């Protein structure tokens, strides 16, 4: 596994634990559809949330959330629809969140939760 992939997997593990600690129900991780992959699909109450996880070990490439472009958001919306079409889940609403994970250095990873990214 490449170092970049290992960092990404670590960030997704941290993100899932972060959500579960807050009472969310994780329904799917690394779900693959025709248009790509969803990192995490979870329920925040009765709202389905597609969570894009971006992990960085430093600031050399900017804030992790900067990697979520308008094109990426469009792909996540399409994937959310594909996920819903293939599962028996009927949420009150759907939204896209970004979890920016900063790993590296000493101490625990820091998580920033951006709710309802548009």
Secondary structure as UniProt FT lines:
FT   HELIX           3..21
FT   TURN            22..23
FT   STRAND          25..33
FT   TURN            34..35
FT   STRAND          36..44
FT   TURN            45..46
FT   STRAND          47..56
FT   TURN            60..61
FT   HELIX           64..67
FT   HELIX           70..85
FT   STRAND          93..102
FT   STRAND          110..114
//
